[in-house]
Amino acid sequence: MLNNIGLPGLLLIAVVVLVLFGRGKISSLMGEVGKGITAFKRGVKDGSEESDELDDKTGDTAKDVTPHDEKDKV
């Protein structure tokens, strides 16, 4: 369905949105979207750094957490 929208259709949609919301509202909305994307990227970066720090502290080895009773059965 969206494949049939050409350049004239997109321009018409842009004009309607501009008339409905006004230039100032769209500008502030895009600013908020940009801030949200930046915050998301910063959070992902901080999360990966935190994960790396935890791996360094605990080491990359796996711990055996099987109960003693289960170990005897095998």
N, CA, C and O atoms as CSV, one atom per row, in Angstrom:
chain,resi,resn,atom,element,x,y,z
A,1,MET,N,N,0.816,-1.187,0.000
A,1,MET,CA,C,0.000,0.000,0.000
A,1,MET,C,C,0.865,1.259,0.000
A,1,MET,O,O,0.595,2.203,-0.742
A,2,LEU,N,N,1.904,1.269,0.833
A,2,LEU,CA,C,2.765,2.446,0.893
A,2,LEU,C,C,3.673,2.563,-0.324
A,2,LEU,O,O,4.243,3.628,-0.561
A,3,ASN,N,N,3.818,1.509,-1.086
A,3,ASN,CA,C,4.647,1.565,-2.287
A,3,ASN,C,C,4.037,2.471,-3.354
A,3,ASN,O,O,4.752,2.959,-4.230
A,4,ASN,N,N,2.728,2.702,-3.290
A,4,ASN,CA,C,2.054,3.509,-4.288
A,4,ASN,C,C,2.143,5.006,-4.004
A,4,ASN,O,O,1.757,5.806,-4.856
A,5,ILE,N,N,2.634,5.405,-2.845
A,5,ILE,CA,C,2.757,6.823,-2.519
A,5,ILE,C,C,4.027,7.341,-3.191
A,5,ILE,O,O,5.132,6.890,-2.890
A,6,GLY,N,N,3.854,8.276,-4.087
A,6,GLY,CA,C,4.995,8.857,-4.788
A,6,GLY,C,C,5.391,10.181,-4.169
A,6,GLY,O,O,4.948,10.528,-3.074
A,7,LEU,N,N,6.218,10.908,-4.870
A,7,LEU,CA,C,6.685,12.206,-4.402
A,7,LEU,C,C,5.526,13.185,-4.223
A,7,LEU,O,O,5.491,13.884,-3.210
A,8,PRO,N,N,4.582,13.267,-5.150
A,8,PRO,CA,C,3.456,14.199,-4.935
A,8,PRO,C,C,2.636,13.854,-3.686
A,8,PRO,O,O,2.184,14.753,-2.977
A,9,GLY,N,N,2.444,12.573,-3.417
A,9,GLY,CA,C,1.704,12.170,-2.229
A,9,GLY,C,C,2.425,12.549,-0.953
A,9,GLY,O,O,1.804,13.019,0.000
A,10,LEU,N,N,3.739,12.346,-0.930
A,10,LEU,CA,C,4.528,12.718,0.248
A,10,LEU,C,C,4.514,14.223,0.469
A,10,LEU,O,O,4.431,14.686,1.607
A,11,LEU,N,N,4.593,14.990,-0.618
A,11,LEU,CA,C,4.548,16.448,-0.493
A,11,LEU,C,C,3.189,16.901,0.041
A,11,LEU,O,O,3.124,17.802,0.876
A,12,LEU,N,N,2.122,16.295,-0.426
A,12,LEU,CA,C,0.789,16.639,0.061
A,12,LEU,C,C,0.651,16.337,1.550
A,12,LEU,O,O,0.085,17.135,2.298
A,13,ILE,N,N,1.170,15.184,1.982
A,13,ILE,CA,C,1.128,14.824,3.409
A,13,ILE,C,C,1.939,15.821,4.225
A,13,ILE,O,O,1.507,16.232,5.302
A,14,ALA,N,N,3.113,16.217,3.728
A,14,ALA,CA,C,3.955,17.179,4.442
A,14,ALA,C,C,3.254,18.527,4.582
A,14,ALA,O,O,3.324,19.153,5.639
A,15,VAL,N,N,2.582,18.977,3.530
A,15,VAL,CA,C,1.873,20.259,3.582
A,15,VAL,C,C,0.723,20.193,4.584
A,15,VAL,O,O,0.520,21.132,5.353
A,16,VAL,N,N,-0.031,19.096,4.585
A,16,VAL,CA,C,-1.147,18.953,5.517
A,16,VAL,C,C,-0.638,18.950,6.959
A,16,VAL,O,O,-1.231,19.600,7.821
A,17,VAL,N,N,0.434,18.242,7.229
A,17,VAL,CA,C,1.005,18.201,8.579
A,17,VAL,C,C,1.489,19.582,8.982
A,17,VAL,O,O,1.284,20.001,10.121
A,18,LEU,N,N,2.126,20.294,8.064
A,18,LEU,CA,C,2.625,21.641,8.348
A,18,LEU,C,C,1.475,22.593,8.655
A,18,LEU,O,O,1.586,23.421,9.558
A,19,VAL,N,N,0.380,22.486,7.919
A,19,VAL,CA,C,-0.775,23.354,8.158
A,19,VAL,C,C,-1.428,23.018,9.498
A,19,VAL,O,O,-1.819,23.921,10.238
A,20,LEU,N,N,-1.548,21.745,9.813
A,20,LEU,CA,C,-2.216,21.344,11.047
A,20,LEU,C,C,-1.417,21.714,12.295
A,20,LEU,O,O,-1.986,22.216,13.264
A,21,PHE,N,N,-0.133,21.477,12.284
A,21,PHE,CA,C,0.671,21.646,13.493
A,21,PHE,C,C,1.468,22.942,13.526
A,21,PHE,O,O,1.793,23.426,14.610
A,22,GLY,N,N,1.783,23.500,12.409
A,22,GLY,CA,C,2.589,24.712,12.384
A,22,GLY,C,C,4.075,24.403,12.448
A,22,GLY,O,O,4.493,23.347,12.924
A,23,ARG,N,N,4.863,25.354,11.955
A,23,ARG,CA,C,6.301,25.137,11.863
A,23,ARG,C,C,6.960,25.020,13.231
A,23,ARG,O,O,7.857,24.195,13.408
A,24,GLY,N,N,6.543,25.815,14.187
A,24,GLY,CA,C,7.157,25.806,15.519
A,24,GLY,C,C,6.934,24.503,16.254
A,24,GLY,O,O,7.837,23.993,16.918
A,25,LYS,N,N,5.729,23.963,16.137
A,25,LYS,CA,C,5.410,22.709,16.838
A,25,LYS,C,C,6.209,21.550,16.252
A,25,LYS,O,O,6.713,20.705,16.992
A,26,ILE,N,N,6.325,21.507,14.920
A,26,ILE,CA,C,7.088,20.432,14.274
A,26,ILE,C,C,8.565,20.541,14.636
A,26,ILE,O,O,9.228,19.531,14.869
A,27,SER,N,N,9.081,21.777,14.684
A,27,SER,CA,C,10.483,21.990,15.036
A,27,SER,C,C,10.767,21.510,16.458
A,27,SER,O,O,11.766,20.834,16.700
A,28,SER,N,N,9.892,21.858,17.389
A,28,SER,CA,C,10.113,21.425,18.777
A,28,SER,C,C,9.956,19.915,18.913
A,28,SER,O,O,10.662,19.284,19.699
A,29,LEU,N,N,9.030,19.335,18.148
A,29,LEU,CA,C,8.840,17.889,18.183
A,29,LEU,C,C,10.084,17.164,17.671
A,29,LEU,O,O,10.503,16.166,18.258
A,30,MET,N,N,10.669,17.652,16.593
A,30,MET,CA,C,11.884,17.035,16.053
A,30,MET,C,C,13.058,17.200,17.021
A,30,MET,O,O,13.916,16.322,17.115
A,31,GLY,N,N,13.095,18.320,17.737
A,31,GLY,CA,C,14.135,18.511,18.754
A,31,GLY,C,C,14.013,17.483,19.866
A,31,GLY,O,O,15.015,16.946,20.339
A,32,GLU,N,N,12.786,17.214,20.280
A,32,GLU,CA,C,12.561,16.213,21.325
A,32,GLU,C,C,12.911,14.810,20.836
A,32,GLU,O,O,13.454,14.004,21.591
A,33,VAL,N,N,12.603,14.523,19.580
A,33,VAL,CA,C,12.967,13.219,19.008
A,33,VAL,C,C,14.490,13.070,18.997
A,33,VAL,O,O,15.013,12.007,19.333
A,34,GLY,N,N,15.195,14.125,18.616
A,34,GLY,CA,C,16.662,14.095,18.605
A,34,GLY,C,C,17.234,13.869,19.994
A,34,GLY,O,O,18.185,13.105,20.162
A,35,LYS,N,N,16.656,14.536,20.994
A,35,LYS,CA,C,17.125,14.345,22.371
A,35,LYS,C,C,16.875,12.915,22.835
A,35,LYS,O,O,17.697,12.327,23.538
A,36,GLY,N,N,15.740,12.364,22.437
A,36,GLY,CA,C,15.430,10.986,22.812
A,36,GLY,C,C,16.398,9.990,22.198
A,36,GLY,O,O,16.834,9.049,22.860
A,37,ILE,N,N,16.734,10.198,20.926
A,37,ILE,CA,C,17.691,9.312,20.252
A,37,ILE,C,C,19.056,9.410,20.912
A,37,ILE,O,O,19.725,8.398,21.118
A,38,THR,N,N,19.471,10.634,21.245
A,38,THR,CA,C,20.767,10.828,21.902
A,38,THR,C,C,20.791,10.148,23.264
A,38,THR,O,O,21.779,9.505,23.619
A,39,ALA,N,N,19.718,10.283,24.027
A,39,ALA,CA,C,19.652,9.643,25.341
A,39,ALA,C,C,19.668,8.125,25.208
A,39,ALA,O,O,20.294,7.438,26.016
A,40,PHE,N,N,18.986,7.598,24.197
A,40,PHE,CA,C,18.980,6.157,23.972
A,40,PHE,C,C,20.377,5.651,23.645
A,40,PHE,O,O,20.816,4.640,24.194
A,41,LYS,N,N,21.080,6.345,22.753
A,41,LYS,CA,C,22.437,5.938,22.395
A,41,LYS,C,C,23.360,5.996,23.607
A,41,LYS,O,O,24.192,5.110,23.799
A,42,ARG,N,N,23.213,7.036,24.422
A,42,ARG,CA,C,24.048,7.164,25.614
A,42,ARG,C,C,23.760,6.027,26.595
A,42,ARG,O,O,24.680,5.488,27.211
A,43,GLY,N,N,22.495,5.664,26.738
A,43,GLY,CA,C,22.126,4.568,27.624
A,43,GLY,C,C,22.668,3.237,27.156
A,43,GLY,O,O,23.125,2.430,27.965
A,44,VAL,N,N,22.620,2.998,25.841
A,44,VAL,CA,C,23.166,1.753,25.297
A,44,VAL,C,C,24.666,1.697,25.524
A,44,VAL,O,O,25.209,0.654,25.887
A,45,LYS,N,N,25.333,2.822,25.308
A,45,LYS,CA,C,26.790,2.869,25.499
A,45,LYS,C,C,27.144,2.630,26.972
A,45,LYS,O,O,28.056,1.862,27.276
A,46,ASP,N,N,26.422,3.289,27.881
A,46,ASP,CA,C,26.685,3.112,29.312
A,46,ASP,C,C,26.396,1.679,29.750
A,46,ASP,O,O,27.118,1.122,30.578
A,47,GLY,N,N,25.351,1.087,29.200
A,47,GLY,CA,C,25.016,-0.291,29.545
A,47,GLY,C,C,26.080,-1.270,29.095
A,47,GLY,O,O,26.401,-2.213,29.819
A,48,SER,N,N,26.634,-1.060,27.908
A,48,SER,CA,C,27.675,-1.970,27.425
A,48,SER,C,C,28.960,-1.787,28.219
A,48,SER,O,O,29.668,-2.759,28.483
A,49,GLU,N,N,29.269,-0.547,28.603
A,49,GLU,CA,C,30.460,-0.319,29.429
A,49,GLU,C,C,30.290,-0.959,30.806
A,49,GLU,O,O,31.232,-1.533,31.351
A,50,GLU,N,N,29.083,-0.857,31.364
A,50,GLU,CA,C,28.811,-1.461,32.667
A,50,GLU,C,C,28.916,-2.982,32.585
A,50,GLU,O,O,29.428,-3.628,33.499
A,51,SER,N,N,28.431,-3.540,31.491
A,51,SER,CA,C,28.510,-4.983,31.292
A,51,SER,C,C,29.965,-5.429,31.190
A,51,SER,O,O,30.343,-6.463,31.740
A,52,ASP,N,N,30.784,-4.642,30.480
A,52,ASP,CA,C,32.203,-4.971,30.361
A,52,ASP,C,C,32.894,-4.916,31.715
A,52,ASP,O,O,33.746,-5.752,32.014
A,53,GLU,N,N,32.526,-3.923,32.542
A,53,GLU,CA,C,33.126,-3.818,33.865
A,53,GLU,C,C,32.746,-5.014,34.733
A,53,GLU,O,O,33.582,-5.530,35.476
A,54,LEU,N,N,31.506,-5.453,34.645
A,54,LEU,CA,C,31.081,-6.611,35.430
A,54,LEU,C,C,31.798,-7.873,34.978
A,54,LEU,O,O,32.167,-8.707,35.804
A,55,ASP,N,N,32.001,-8.020,33.659
A,55,ASP,CA,C,32.729,-9.182,33.151
A,55,ASP,C,C,34.167,-9.183,33.647
A,55,ASP,O,O,34.717,-10.237,33.965
A,56,ASP,N,N,34.780,-7.995,33.714
A,56,ASP,CA,C,36.157,-7.911,34.185
A,56,ASP,C,C,36.248,-8.268,35.673
A,56,ASP,O,O,37.212,-8.902,36.101
A,57,LYS,N,N,35.256,-7.865,36.449
A,57,LYS,CA,C,35.288,-8.131,37.892
A,57,LYS,C,C,35.024,-9.595,38.199
A,57,LYS,O,O,35.685,-10.176,39.059
A,58,THR,N,N,34.069,-10.195,37.511
A,58,THR,CA,C,33.696,-11.565,37.826
A,58,THR,C,C,34.478,-12.579,37.020
A,58,THR,O,O,34.507,-13.757,37.378
A,59,GLY,N,N,35.106,-12.158,35.954
A,59,GLY,CA,C,35.813,-13.089,35.082
A,59,GLY,C,C,34.848,-13.706,34.098
A,59,GLY,O,O,33.633,-13.611,34.271
A,60,ASP,N,N,35.369,-14.331,33.080
A,60,ASP,CA,C,34.528,-14.910,32.046
A,60,ASP,C,C,34.220,-16.379,32.291
A,60,ASP,O,O,33.638,-17.038,31.430
A,61,THR,N,N,34.602,-16.905,33.456
A,61,THR,CA,C,34.374,-18.317,33.726
A,61,THR,C,C,32.963,-18.533,34.242
A,61,THR,O,O,32.417,-17.688,34.953
A,62,ALA,N,N,32.379,-19.654,33.888
A,62,ALA,CA,C,31.029,-19.998,34.341
A,62,ALA,C,C,31.127,-20.757,35.655
A,62,ALA,O,O,32.051,-21.542,35.869
A,63,LYS,N,N,30.172,-20.516,36.519
A,63,LYS,CA,C,30.136,-21.202,37.802
A,63,LYS,C,C,29.126,-22.340,37.734
A,63,LYS,O,O,28.071,-22.207,37.115
A,64,ASP,N,N,29.449,-23.444,38.365
A,64,ASP,CA,C,28.544,-24.588,38.428
A,64,ASP,C,C,27.611,-24.379,39.614
A,64,ASP,O,O,28.043,-24.389,40.766
A,65,VAL,N,N,26.326,-24.189,39.320
A,65,VAL,CA,C,25.356,-23.928,40.377
A,65,VAL,C,C,24.400,-25.107,40.556
A,65,VAL,O,O,23.330,-24.952,41.144
A,66,THR,N,N,24.778,-26.282,40.053
A,66,THR,CA,C,23.949,-27.474,40.190
A,66,THR,C,C,23.941,-27.918,41.651
A,66,THR,O,O,25.003,-27.989,42.269
A,67,PRO,N,N,22.773,-28.217,42.216
A,67,PRO,CA,C,22.726,-28.699,43.603
A,67,PRO,C,C,23.528,-30.000,43.758
A,67,PRO,O,O,23.665,-30.764,42.802
A,68,HIS,N,N,24.052,-30.244,44.951
A,68,HIS,CA,C,24.887,-31.412,45.199
A,68,HIS,C,C,24.128,-32.715,44.948
A,68,HIS,O,O,24.714,-33.690,44.476
A,69,ASP,N,N,22.842,-32.739,45.256
A,69,ASP,CA,C,22.049,-33.956,45.047
A,69,ASP,C,C,21.969,-34.298,43.562
A,69,ASP,O,O,22.011,-35.474,43.198
A,70,GLU,N,N,21.857,-33.315,42.722
A,70,GLU,CA,C,21.748,-33.544,41.273
A,70,GLU,C,C,23.081,-34.023,40.698
A,70,GLU,O,O,23.088,-34.807,39.749
A,71,LYS,N,N,24.193,-33.576,41.244
A,71,LYS,CA,C,25.513,-33.983,40.753
A,71,LYS,C,C,25.722,-35.485,40.979
A,71,LYS,O,O,26.338,-36.155,40.150
A,72,ASP,N,N,25.215,-36.011,42.091
A,72,ASP,CA,C,25.397,-37.424,42.419
A,72,ASP,C,C,24.637,-38.330,41.463
A,72,ASP,O,O,25.074,-39.454,41.215
A,73,LYS,N,N,23.517,-37.877,40.920
A,73,LYS,CA,C,22.703,-38.690,40.035
A,73,LYS,C,C,23.354,-38.912,38.690
A,73,LYS,O,O,23.093,-39.932,38.051
A,74,VAL,N,N,24.177,-38.011,38.243
A,74,VAL,CA,C,24.785,-38.118,36.922
A,74,VAL,C,C,25.935,-38.997,36.919
A,74,VAL,O,O,26.560,-39.192,35.877
